Amino acid sequence: MKTKPTLGAAVFPNAAGILLPVLALIVLACGGPLQFRGGPSGPERRLAEDIGRILDHPDLAPMSVGVKVVSPVTGRTLFSRHSDGLFHPASNTKLFTAVGVLRTMGPDYRYLTSVFGDGDAHARGDTLHTSLYLLGRGDPLLVSAHLDSLAAMVAEWCGTRVIAGDIVVDDAYLDGIPYGEGWMWDDVQYSYSASLNALSVNGNSVWIGVSPGAAVGAPVTVRVDPPTTSVTFEVEALTTAAGDTSAVEPLRVERDWPARSNRIRVTGRLGMDADERAYYRSVEEPGLYAGNLFRDTLQALGVRVTGQVRKGITPARAQALATWSSPVTGALTLLLKHSSNLTAELLVKTMGRHVTGETGTAVDGLDALRRDLEDYIGLDPADYRFADGSGLSWYNYVSPDQIVDLLTAAYHDTAIGRSFREALPIAGVDGSLRNRMKDTAAMGNLRAKTGTLTGVSCLSGYVNTRDGEPLVFSIMTNNFVGPASTARRTQDEIGVLLAGFSRK
């Protein structure tokens, strides 16, 4: 059975992206059936009419919608409506961040998280006299297992049962500003708005499981992963009889974020027959959270640390004991497929550090991004606005035209195009598109970035037509009330329509 060509085959054949443009030029020269010269062909007109009918649905009337569809091979615009207008992009901002990182830092960039000891560290009996310096350099991929590996390397190196010193958290590689410009102040307890730190672990969040207690009237059972003393719980929620709705009270898990505390309060009711409920909550002082996890792991390995966990700077003459390395391509997957806001902001700050050589800041990172975008696609900084790299900020504005220009340039870029494309979610398969456009022509074919805020829903990326022709598209919807289901349904209809388009 002949399979349909995928976007990967179209964009990155063995000829490294040259094959399709050459074929298109041959067709143009021969006056072939694609009919790219002059006005739109019959199939192009019908495609534009079909997209127009989707966008003219009465449910979309109150919304602001901008759409553009372009062939990156010929440069022809197949559809455009309000595509030059500025919209809140939400996480479509991450498309620009990803391209900026790949062009500025390169796809081979690696993050390093290190443990150092004092230059004059010495052992006496079963005790090593030194402090341990845990140095973070902005790795968004760092998780507890990596700290476990670092701790195991240190335990093997020191060969003692006691470390007489402190765990010193060095997070000065990036600045200490915890949030992006224009973020919502009341979102900070949620994992998608976790505070930023050069030493970030587990997304600077904890997983909390809440299940029924041992008996009716008993407090609910709460567990946290990873186990940590960095957070404490006030459990007021009670267990009710199965099916009892007489005293319905929603279960709430709330961190005391107004006090910048890691105290988490659990209230409400949970029936005896209920499954465990899962919650993610951010933590304050994420560097100290990482330091406490590191100390706990050492102690689990039989190495007791006598000092405290505190912030500080690694001495110039410190000796390296252990290092963990992570690839930036892994961070890009987390950024685009899973739309990690923490990853986006750490990438921006790291880009600032990479360019200036000074403490990484969002200001320097965004300046570097703007300069790169002006060089890459001629994007004038006066024609759009980015206040952060994730899209959480309400100060961001960009147009479908500008997104399509970026995606088209990346399509033709043999240096970064593959890494960029492979990090995008695939319709019906993975990431933020895993449950969308299943069992359609777009499934396994369309690769695109989602974007969602209150009243905002966007989808921009690549799709192959039924003939294997690649298309670039951007669909941006703003200013609606209620769930994003109508906007997403519209995006999916257009995506499936493009995947099924044929010039034959």
PyMOL commands that set and color helices and strands:
alter all, ss='L'
color gray80, all
select helices_A, chain A and resi 7-11+19-30+42-55+58-60+90-104+144-158+185-187+191-193+202-204+257-259+286-300+328-336+341-356+362-377+381-383+400-412+417-422+431-433+485-499
alter helices_A, ss='H'
color red, helices_A
select strands_A, chain A and resi 64-70+77-81+110-117+122-124+127-129+132-135+162-164+167-170+205-211+221-225+232-235+238-240+252-255+263-267+269-271+277-282+304-305+309-311+319-327+447-453+456-464+470-478
alter strands_A, ss='S'
color yellow, strands_A
deselect
rebuild
show_as cartoon
